Amino acid sequence: MFLCTSRRLRRGDVLLTVNGQPVAPSNVDDLLRGNDLPGSTTRLSFRRIETMEIEHVTLTRMPSGVLGDSLYPSFLSLLL
């Protein structure tokens, strides 16, 4: 699971890339898993639904077993 410190990602935003790799429903889970090391970062590019502007956010992976693991399915539902 990731910790997002900016809180800029919102429901309805369209995820475009993960670490520069184009996102599709079939690969989003694998891209977000990345190297799976606590403290590693993942950069998301997304289009804001209201303005159509492209924005970026960097997420930092939390250690396994932290509350975030139970929130991962909810996090994915924001992106799809």
Secondary structure, DSSP 4 states (H G I P E B T S, - for coil): -EEESS----TT-EEEEETTEEP-TTTHHHHHHTT--TT-EEEEEEE-TTT--EEEEEEEEPPTTSTHHHHHHHHHHHH-
